Amino acid sequence: MKKISDLGLTGKKLLNQGSILLIAGLTLIVTGVWLPMLAIRLALYGIFFLSLFELVMHLLKKSKSSESILVLIGKTLLFAFLAGADLAVQLPIYLMAIFIGFYQLLTAVVNVITYILYRKDGVRPRIRFLMDGIWLLAISVLSFFSTQAHLTLQAGLVGAYLVLYGLTNIRDGYFFEQALEKQDLRRHIRIPLPLFLAALLPRVTLQRLNDFLAVHEEGTAADAYNRFKQVASEPVLEVFVHVKESGFEAVGHVDLNYKGTVYGYGSYDIASGRLGGSIGDGVLFQVERNAYIDFCNREGMTMLAYQIQLDEEQQVAIEERLEELHQLLLGWQPSAEPLVKGADGGLQANYTYRMQAATGVRFYKFKKSKFKTYFVLSTNCVLLADWVVGQAGTDILGIRGFIAPGTYQHYLDEEYEKPHSMVVAKKVYYRT
């Protein structure tokens, strides 16, 4: 049996983080909101006593506080009132419950929309999306009219999430440095970051690159990001996460490169777009790797590339899934219309037409399958990438099945740090 002392620093860090999350989750499940409310009250009392101490020291002329006596008295009285007021203790809990309720409402809406789209396209199984949407909707509504019982329920749900996320980290930490003679094609359940946090990761990474370049004028983005492991052969699989400075593209987008051909998926048919382009006909494209990278960079996108080493069995599994994908496709030709407004305010051809003119890309639509209709929060670019790459045994898919580009990036970053993972290189292609 592996000993904790045998783990490296990163493995121990994951183990410690997982243990803390596990304890916090179990505590919330057992105590409900009682312990958080107690912690808030103790914190308020602590601030009150610090304010009182500062006031006394000021009166005794032993403090050099820049604040006036009236301000110090006001702070002391305010925190004395807050520490003794039930509303001051309960309000943060209620606000947190409302925030969680909005998140659950969003998840419920995503489930229901996914069910409707799957029903329209004849995709099965689909009933779980409707059931999940109903029960999440009910819980979210209760959160907006929170009673003590509802708050306890929310605390239990948050606690359950922390327990599962903690167990995921403990598992990853325990097996962090395990040398596998053969990568396992069997997938495991992985609890991902909350969607609202994962959505920020690509833009945060881009900001770090921008900050590095602002400080190191002679440096390049590659200096800050590129990292490699020693491998016997050139990896044949690559995952791209690309991101722009602002707009919807700041959330990121995911494409796959397999043996020099990039596969991307999205709502590229503007004419079919609904709800601001969040829903539309699913469009898949295939394009040569270098031409695509150059095009994306010229369009102002920075691309984060993760190279994945596959053995022969994994390559066969990937190729079988790509062949299955091709059986679902019909050729599609984008039009130069409608024109869209460019960065200079003038009109230009739409994105798909510009890509085709620059790269010779081929576009396809789906005859059937869950990818026939694109939905930005479920049947999106990440789900298709995971549908293909998951054949190699990756653990990216979350228990809820909804994946943001940042979830993919977070997983790949963690995998790269493992000494014996399939992720063997990280590169950046910075916007031009």
C-alpha positions, 0 to 999 in steps of 0.5 A, a space after each residue: 500500500 502506498 504511504 503518504 510519505 511517498 507522495 511528492 509535494 503536489 500529490 500531498 497538496 492535493 491530498 491536503 486540499 481534498 481532506 480539508 474539503 472533505 471535512 468542511 463538507 461533512 461538517 456542513 452536512 452534519 451541522 447545517 447552517 448552525 456552524 457557519 452562523 456561529 463562525 460569523 457571530 464569533 468573527 463579529 465579536 472578534 472585530 468588536 473586541 479589536 475595535 474596543 481595544 483600539 479605542 481604549 489604547 487611543 484614549 490611553 494615548 498608547 495608540 498612534 491610530 490615524 482615525 479620530 476618536 469619533 470614528 473609533 467610537 462609531 466602529 466599536 458601537 457598530 460592531 457591538 450592535 452587529 455582534 448581538 443582532 441575529 439579522 447581521 448573522 443570518 443575512 450572509 447566510 440568506 444571501 449565500 442561499 440566494 446566490 446558490 439558488 440562482 446557480 441552481 436555477 441556471 442549471 435547471 434551465 440548462 437541463 430543461 433546454 437540453 431536454 427540449 433540444 434532445 426531444 426535437 432531435 430525437 436523442 435518447 436517453 433524455 428524461 434525466 435532463 427533465 427530472 434534474 431540471 424539475 428538482 433543481 427548479 424546485 430547490 432554487 425557488 425555495 432558496 428565494 424564500 429561505 426558512 431555516 429548513 431550506 437553509 439547512 437543505 442548501 448547506 447539505 447540498 453544498 456539503 455534499 458537493 464539497 465532499 465529492 470534490 474533496 474525494 476527487 482531490 484525495 484520489 488524484 493526490 493519492 495516485 498523483 505520482 503512480 507510474 502506469 505501464 499502460 494508460 487505462 481506457 476506463 473513465 472515472 467520475 470527476 467532480 469539476 469546478 463550479 461552472 461560474 468559476 471554470 468560465 473565468 479560467 481561460 481569461 485569467 490565464 490570458 491576463 497572466 500572459 499579458 501581465 508577464 509581457 508588460 513586465 518582461 519587455 524582452 520576453 515572449 508569451 512562450 517564455 511564460 507558458 511553454 513547458 515540455 516533458 521528454 517523450 519518445 515520439 511526437 504526440 499525435 493528439 492536441 487540445 486547443 483552448 483559445 481565448 480573446 480579451 473580451 466578449 463571449 470569446 473570453 470564456 474560451 473555446 476548445 478544438 482538437 488536433 489529431 495528426 495535423 487535422 483540427 476538429 472544431 464544433 460550434 454554432 457557426 451558421 449565423 442564420 440558424 442562431 437563436 437566443 443571441 447565438 447560444 442555440 443554433 445548428 451544430 457545425 463541425 469543421 476540419 482544417 489543417 493545423 498550422 493554417 488554423 493557428 495562424 488564422 486564429 492569431 490574426 483574429 486576435 485569439 490566443 491559443 493554449 495547446 496541450 499535447 497528449 501522448 497516446 499508445 497504439 490502443 488509444 489511437 485506435 480508439 480515437 480513430 474509431 470515434 472519429 470515423 463514427 463522427 464522420 458517419 453523422 455528417 453532411 457537407 455544408 457551405 457557408 455564405 459570405 452573407 450576412 455581413 458583420 461589423 468589423 473592429 474598424 466599424 466597417 462591414 466584413 464577411 462573417 467568421 466562417 467565410 473568413 476562415 474558409 477563405 484563409 484556410 480552406 476549411 471544410 464545414 459539416 452539419 449533423 444528420 442526427 445525434 446530440 450534436 445536431 443542435 448546438 447549445 452553449 451550456 451543454 452540447 457545446 465545443 467541449 462536449 464534442 471534444 470530450 466525446 472524442 478524447 474520452 476514448 483515451 480514458 481522460 477524466 474530464 467529463 463531470 458528473 453533471 455532464 456540463 463542461 466549460 472550456 475552463 473545466 477542460 483547461 483546469 483538468 489538463 493543467 493538473 494532468 500535466 503536473 503529474 509525472 506519468 500522465 498523458 499530457 506531455 506538453 503545454 504551448 501558447 500561440 499568442 495573438 498577433 
